[in-house]
Structures are given as C-alpha cells and as structure tokens.
C-alpha cells in the first residue's frame, strides 16, 4: 500500500487555509513551482483534482474536502509527536480581541493554522467594539487587539492600513431602488457612539440630504441583516461584506478608516508575539499589501 507524502499534504492544507499555494510556498520557504509540483503529485496519488480556483482564491473540490479532513488529522499527530520528541513546544495563553468586521474572515483561518502549529497554546478571542477592546487592553484583559483607530488609542498601537469607507445597501435591485428613493434617506446604524455613524451623518448633512435612522443594531450581523431586508443603507469599510449586500454610488463621498493592532505593552511575551505576527501577516496578505 502506498503512503501519502506529509510534505505534500502540509502544502495542500496550508494552501487551502491561506487561499493560495503561492502564499503557502512562501510560508513553507519553498518556491511557487515546488508547491505546484507537490499539489500535482498529490492529485496524481489521489487520481482526482483536489483544488479549484474561485476568484482570486483556492477552494477544495468535493474530493479535496475529504483529503483536507484526513490531512489535518495526520499532520496534527505528526506535529504533536515531533514536538514532544524535540521538547520545544511553544506553550502559554493568548487573549486577543477583534472588531466584528474581521472575525468571520480572519478567526477561523488564523485559529486553525495557529492551533495546529502550537497545540499547547491556549487561545481566547473576544469580539467587541472599539471602546470595549480598548478597555480590555487598558485592564490587561487583552494582550492585543485588531480594530479601527478611534478618538482614543492604546499605549502601543501599530498602524497597518488605511481603508476607504463606502455606502452599502441591499443587493436585491427592487429593495435597493426603494431605499435610495425614500425621503428622508433611511439609515441602518450601530447603537451608541460610532465613528462610522458620525461620518455618515456629517457627510449627509454637508450635502443637505435629509436622513433618519430607521434601524439601530447592537452587532454587525444585525446591521447586515437589516440592510439586506431593505430597512436602509449603512456605512462600513471596504474590508468585507456579505454577498446579499452591495456598494452604492451616488451618495456623498466618505473618508477612510485606519486599521491598527493595539497592545498592552511594548514587547509581548514569546507566545503572544508569535500570534500577533501571524495575525498581522495574514491580514496584510488578505489586503494584498
């Protein structure tokens, strides 16, 4: 009976998790051609295609999903054994925060890759608004957090990128037409003090466009569902949005948001610094920086 090449399986798993074999090759210190050759070898071994291109990213085929599940288990056992024999496992606890804009995109991929690489590290993530995360940094509840820069900042903050804000409405053309022709313009906003809410209202007031807040949500998921249902338009960054939501044109121009990693101290512990850097690199790769 033939055996699977663990290096090829590792490249395949990492390529699926990062959405790119070029990124997987870079992470594994291999050339892109070597990574492609390993995928081809693995597909020949399985007698079927394992990956397909969807937009700019890779997605597993039906057979690829099966291979992916087994490959993760095989690599986890292999890595646990090697780490135990070598006695050099990274261990400890990391508590980090994210604003909800990033949790669906970054959390599953980040936690999966990191936990398989460092099974002895205990990870805890907290999803919250800017002020909640800032309070967590100040009280040392959080080691670091990722979010939009606000009026107040943490003692140590690293600027990562600046992203434009956009108006968003329902992708359904009939609902979109109804919302955009309504007077006053119905808005869907988060509750409490919100930088995006302030900029949206200021932009409308500057252009003399009448508005009313038609729905107030307590979470980003509530906000997206309200927009999808045609309750109004909203303002978010260009980072990501559901397929049921679309960018709008014809409304006042908006500014930008600064994306930052905040931390409680200048130098993080080894285990915290490792996750901090992996989150940073994954985010920059997602943004194409």
Secondary structure, 3 states (H helix, E strand, C coil): CCCCCHHHHHHHHHHHHHCCHHHHHHHCCCCHHHHHHHHHHHHHHHCCCCEEEECCEEEECHHHHHHHHHHHHHHHHHHHHHHHHHCCCCCEEEEEEECHHHHHHHHHHHHHHHHHHCCCEEEEEEECCHHHHHHHHHCCCCCEEEEECCCCCCCEEEEEEEEEEEEEEECCHHHHHHHHHCCCEEEEEECCCCHHHHHHHHHHHHHCCCEEEEEEECCHHHHHHHHHCCCCEEEEECCCCCCCEEECCCCCCCCEEEEEEEECCCCCCHHHHHHHHHHHHHHHHHHCC
